[in-house]
Amino acid sequence: MKLSTNFVKDYIDIDVDLKTLAEDMTRVGNEYDSAENLINATKLVIGEVKECKDHPDSDHLHVCKVDVGNEVLNIVCGAPNVREGLKVIVALDGAELPDGKIKKGKIRGEESNGMICSIAELGIESKFLKEEDKAGIHELPKDAKVGEDPIKYMNMDDGVIDFELTANRGDLLSILGMAYEIGAIYGKKVKDIDISYKENSSENINDTFSLEINTENCSTFLAKKVKNVTIKESPEFIKNRLIASGIRPINNVVDISNYVMLECGQPLHFYDNDRLGNKIEVRMAKKDEILKTLDGIERKLDIDDIVISDGNRAVGLAGVMGGFDTEIEQDTKNILIESAIFDSVKVRCTSNKILRSEASNRFEKGLDANRTYMAINRACHLLEKYADATIISGMKEYNKNDLSNKEIEITYKMINDVLGIEIEKDEVKDVFSRLGFEYTENNSTSLNVSVPKRRLDISIPEDLVEEVGRIYGVDNIKGKLPKLDMKAGSFDKTAREIRNKMISLGLSEILSYILVNEDEAKKYSNEEFENLKLLSPITEDRSTLRYSMIPSLVKIYDYNNARQNKDISIFEIGKGFYNKNNEYGEDLKLCALMSGNYSVGINNERKVDFYVVKGVAEEILDYLGYSGRYSFISNESYSEEFHPGQTAEISVNNDRIGVVRKITSKCRTR
């Protein structure tokens, strides 16, 4: 989540520098990746080109005289759009820009005392730029005052903190959520959001529009209709805040949709109502149903995808992306606004297949049903103000969610016992007040706390203890040693003893992934079992829980062998996972792989073969007390990866416990 400090200051009064804010947020558990200004540049001024002549020794350069307020500078510029009378951004001698430092000098014999800048040269990504800004220098309006700071003039004097949020803090994927968190840190109150607008009472959406919810995977769906919008460029403050948040401005209507999502944390979708019609049906997709999404790609859907339909065809992929046929275009006049909540698991599975987006990220984390109302009303307010929209009266509404706060009782004793300190009652109540949680004191020992639905991560008393600890300050909790009777533990040390023995035998311990690809999971074993696949693997190479540990060790062998490390003696103590006849389980296993030369003493090496590996197995069995009770049994039933004459099962008391085998299919020296 990229936090625009200018954006959040709309809702909370704070006067701290960027780094301090980032560090204070980290102190309460919200880590950040970076904290920097939207534009990192120094010594910039607004200038006016007083004279522009062709460079005498170039076919594309110009020699300009630029008034920067206190002097007129000679600057050589190669932009095709530079001309006399233009207001421009000037980087003075010594200016620090993202791509380097500006120094005065001579360009093809002509003196140049600075640089006339494009927006790109100030560090703004290409995807946020207009075509004219990509082609040349940035042109400022006529009212720009010469000698002033161009960054402040363009309202781009913004700070951006890029937070790495934990999965349970979906409330912080909004400016309002961030405002509440910052308010708790500094004891500031969050301002109300403006959701006021006028409705046209001559028409009501409930008279002309129908809504059908035919799936349990949609718990809330709100719809409002607006008419006569004017598609145009967004106000500068909306564009700049979208850019600071990493979203490309498009036009005022689409930008308002994204702006409200950032503000409230509730994704919205705008349909061109004239292309949509007068009905919406929310249902599950039909098998192999085709939907052309906003990016122009035809998607093949399956029965686990939630779709928005006009009653006949799918017009949107719920929580992920809208449909191409109902998108907002330059000629759009009438809009239907959707504010909804869909099943988070279904949205995540669909987005993993189709596209991860800002909207799907918020649906996946969970949403506050109260914010669906706030967001749709906020959108109406902004559309009326910045798109000249007429808001039609009424709202189409489907809601199965409880909108009331969560009531949790907690005792002062529990808070202090869990945190291990004595916090005064007034300090505990102050923490809840700063968080915006109302409370009533039941008696002198407990509180009944009313937690707003926006905090989906809080549901039990222990969650409230964590909040008190966070806001009170972990740094204020003094560490102390526990006072308790000491006694011998009952931890099984067998695995540790085996590890130490294997190391004493000259093998190196490794740790490998328990996830392998589906084909590898079946290799090196002739046993019958079903693969255990992840529902949503990050990659196909890590999609299946291993049954045998051999594939994991073979990968490590291949890595070393490719780097000319031929002498390999490694082992791992880890788990294998299985599903046999619908019986699920896991086993703790020891697996060793040896290749090349095996050191058996100083200046004493032996070529690894079947009998060396068998000897290591015997050493471990003897060490564990199985001497005289085990045997190695030849078995002709083996996987094709193994040498037919060098494979044996290890039997202890006539129970099969393992195997010793030589791999032949890939690495014949093992």
DAPE-V564511 format. One record per backbone hydrogen bond with DSSP energy under -1.0 kcal/mol. CO is the residue of the C=O (numbers start at 1). NH is the residue of the N-H. E is the energy in kcal/mol with one decimal. If there is no record, write none. Layout:
CO | NH | E
CO | NH | E
This chain:
1 | 163 | -2.9
3 | 161 | -1.9
4 | 8 | -2.2
5 | 9 | -1.6
7 | 10 | -1.4
8 | 11 | -1.6
11 | 191 | -2.8
17 | 21 | -2.3
18 | 22 | -2.3
19 | 23 | -2.6
20 | 24 | -2.6
21 | 25 | -2.2
22 | 26 | -1.8
23 | 27 | -2.0
25 | 30 | -2.2
26 | 29 | -2.1
31 | 164 | -2.6
34 | 162 | -2.6
36 | 160 | -3.0
39 | 41 | -1.1
43 | 92 | -2.4
45 | 90 | -3.0
46 | 147 | -3.0
47 | 88 | -3.0
48 | 67 | -2.8
49 | 85 | -3.8
51 | 65 | -2.2
53 | 63 | -3.4
55 | 58 | -1.4
61 | 55 | -2.5
62 | 77 | -2.6
63 | 53 | -2.5
64 | 75 | -2.8
65 | 50 | -2.9
65 | 51 | -1.4
66 | 73 | -3.1
67 | 48 | -2.1
71 | 68 | -2.7
73 | 66 | -3.0
74 | 113 | -2.8
75 | 64 | -2.9
77 | 62 | -2.6
79 | 82 | -1.0
83 | 86 | -1.5
86 | 49 | -2.6
87 | 140 | -2.6
88 | 47 | -2.8
89 | 117 | -2.8
90 | 45 | -2.3
91 | 115 | -2.0
92 | 95 | -2.3
95 | 102 | -2.7
96 | 42 | -1.6
97 | 100 | -2.0
100 | 97 | -2.9
102 | 94 | -3.4
105 | 112 | -3.3
107 | 110 | -1.6
110 | 107 | -3.0
112 | 105 | -2.3
115 | 91 | -3.2
117 | 138 | -1.8
119 | 122 | -1.4
119 | 124 | -1.3
120 | 123 | -1.7
125 | 128 | -1.5
126 | 129 | -1.7
130 | 134 | -1.5
131 | 135 | -1.4
132 | 136 | -1.3
141 | 144 | -1.5
145 | 148 | -1.8
148 | 46 | -1.9
149 | 153 | -1.9
150 | 154 | -2.2
151 | 156 | -2.8
152 | 155 | -1.4
156 | 158 | -2.0
158 | 38 | -3.5
159 | 5 | -2.6
160 | 36 | -2.3
161 | 3 | -3.1
162 | 33 | -3.7
166 | 169 | -1.6
169 | 172 | -1.4
170 | 173 | -1.7
174 | 178 | -2.1
175 | 179 | -2.3
176 | 180 | -2.2
177 | 181 | -1.8
178 | 182 | -2.8
179 | 183 | -2.7
180 | 184 | -1.8
181 | 185 | -1.5
182 | 186 | -2.4
183 | 187 | -1.3
183 | 188 | -1.5
200 | 203 | -1.2
200 | 393 | -1.4
203 | 393 | -1.3
204 | 207 | -1.8
205 | 209 | -2.1
210 | 280 | -2.0
212 | 282 | -2.8
217 | 343 | -2.6
219 | 400 | -2.9
220 | 341 | -2.4
221 | 398 | -1.8
222 | 339 | -2.1
223 | 396 | -2.6
224 | 337 | -3.3
225 | 392 | -2.4
226 | 335 | -2.8
227 | 390 | -2.9
232 | 252 | -3.1
235 | 239 | -2.1
236 | 240 | -2.9
237 | 241 | -1.7
238 | 242 | -2.0
239 | 243 | -2.5
240 | 244 | -2.5
241 | 245 | -1.2
242 | 247 | -3.1
243 | 246 | -1.6
251 | 255 | -3.0
252 | 256 | -1.8
253 | 257 | -1.6
254 | 258 | -1.9
255 | 259 | -3.0
256 | 260 | -2.5
257 | 261 | -1.6
258 | 262 | -2.2
259 | 263 | -2.3
260 | 264 | -3.2
261 | 265 | -2.0
262 | 175 | -2.7
263 | 176 | -2.2
269 | 338 | -2.8
271 | 336 | -2.1
272 | 276 | -1.7
273 | 277 | -2.6
278 | 210 | -2.0
280 | 212 | -2.5
281 | 309 | -3.3
282 | 214 | -3.1
283 | 307 | -3.0
286 | 289 | -2.2
289 | 301 | -3.2
291 | 299 | -3.3
292 | 324 | -3.2
293 | 296 | -2.5
297 | 293 | -2.3
299 | 291 | -2.2
301 | 288 | -1.8
302 | 305 | -1.9
305 | 285 | -3.1
306 | 318 | -1.5
307 | 283 | -2.0
308 | 315 | -3.9
308 | 316 | -1.1
309 | 281 | -3.0
313 | 310 | -2.0
315 | 323 | -1.7
316 | 308 | -2.7
317 | 320 | -2.3
317 | 321 | -1.7
321 | 317 | -3.2
322 | 294 | -1.7
324 | 327 | -1.1
326 | 272 | -2.5
329 | 332 | -1.8
333 | 229 | -2.8
334 | 273 | -2.1
335 | 226 | -2.7
336 | 271 | -2.7
337 | 224 | -1.5
338 | 269 | -1.8
339 | 222 | -2.5
341 | 219 | -1.7
341 | 220 | -1.3
343 | 347 | -2.2
344 | 348 | -2.2
345 | 349 | -2.4
346 | 350 | -2.3
347 | 351 | -2.9
348 | 352 | -2.3
349 | 353 | -1.1
350 | 354 | -2.6
357 | 361 | -2.2
358 | 362 | -1.2
359 | 363 | -2.2
360 | 364 | -2.6
361 | 365 | -1.1
368 | 371 | -1.1
370 | 374 | -1.8
371 | 375 | -3.1
372 | 376 | -1.7
373 | 377 | -2.0
374 | 378 | -2.3
375 | 379 | -2.4
376 | 380 | -1.6
377 | 381 | -2.0
378 | 382 | -2.3
379 | 383 | -2.7
380 | 384 | -2.3
381 | 385 | -1.7
382 | 386 | -3.1
383 | 387 | -1.7
383 | 389 | -1.9
387 | 230 | -2.3
390 | 227 | -3.0
391 | 200 | -3.5
393 | 205 | -2.3
396 | 223 | -2.3
398 | 221 | -3.1
406 | 451 | -3.4
408 | 449 | -3.3
410 | 447 | -3.1
411 | 415 | -1.6
412 | 416 | -2.3
413 | 417 | -2.8
414 | 418 | -2.5
415 | 419 | -2.1
416 | 420 | -1.7
424 | 428 | -1.9
425 | 429 | -2.4
426 | 430 | -2.0
427 | 431 | -1.9
428 | 432 | -1.7
429 | 433 | -2.1
430 | 434 | -2.5
431 | 435 | -1.8
432 | 437 | -2.8
438 | 450 | -3.4
440 | 448 | -3.0
445 | 412 | -2.3
446 | 443 | -1.1
447 | 410 | -2.6
448 | 440 | -1.9
449 | 408 | -2.7
451 | 406 | -2.8
452 | 455 | -1.8
454 | 456 | -1.3
455 | 458 | -1.5
460 | 463 | -1.2
460 | 464 | -1.1
461 | 465 | -1.9
462 | 466 | -2.0
463 | 467 | -1.8
464 | 468 | -2.4
465 | 469 | -2.5
466 | 470 | -2.7
467 | 471 | -2.5
468 | 472 | -2.6
469 | 473 | -1.5
473 | 476 | -1.4
474 | 477 | -1.6
493 | 497 | -2.4
494 | 498 | -2.6
495 | 499 | -2.3
496 | 500 | -2.3
497 | 501 | -2.2
498 | 502 | -2.7
499 | 503 | -2.2
500 | 504 | -2.1
501 | 505 | -1.3
502 | 507 | -2.0
503 | 506 | -1.7
508 | 571 | -2.1
514 | 546 | -2.5
516 | 544 | -2.6
517 | 521 | -1.6
520 | 523 | -1.3
532 | 545 | -2.8
539 | 542 | -1.1
543 | 534 | -2.8
544 | 516 | -3.1
546 | 577 | -3.0
549 | 553 | -1.7
550 | 554 | -2.7
551 | 555 | -1.8
552 | 556 | -1.3
553 | 557 | -2.3
554 | 558 | -2.9
555 | 559 | -2.1
556 | 560 | -2.1
557 | 561 | -3.2
558 | 562 | -2.1
560 | 563 | -1.1
560 | 565 | -2.4
561 | 564 | -1.6
564 | 566 | -1.0
566 | 568 | -1.1
568 | 595 | -2.8
569 | 508 | -2.7
570 | 593 | -2.6
571 | 510 | -2.3
572 | 591 | -2.3
574 | 589 | -3.9
576 | 587 | -2.6
578 | 585 | -1.9
579 | 530 | -2.4
580 | 583 | -1.1
583 | 580 | -2.2
585 | 578 | -2.4
587 | 576 | -2.3
589 | 574 | -1.9
591 | 572 | -2.3
593 | 570 | -2.7
595 | 568 | -1.5
596 | 608 | -3.1
598 | 606 | -2.4
601 | 604 | -1.8
604 | 600 | -2.8
606 | 598 | -3.2
609 | 613 | -1.7
610 | 614 | -2.1
611 | 615 | -2.0
612 | 616 | -1.9
613 | 617 | -2.1
614 | 618 | -2.2
615 | 619 | -2.2
616 | 620 | -2.0
617 | 621 | -2.4
618 | 622 | -2.8
619 | 623 | -2.3
620 | 624 | -1.8
621 | 626 | -2.6
622 | 625 | -1.5
626 | 629 | -2.5
629 | 653 | -2.4
631 | 651 | -2.9
633 | 649 | -3.1
639 | 642 | -1.9
641 | 664 | -2.9
641 | 665 | -1.2
646 | 662 | -1.5
648 | 660 | -2.8
649 | 633 | -2.7
650 | 657 | -2.7
650 | 658 | -1.1
651 | 631 | -2.2
652 | 655 | -1.7
655 | 652 | -2.8
658 | 650 | -3.4
660 | 648 | -2.4
662 | 643 | -2.7
667 | 670 | -1.4
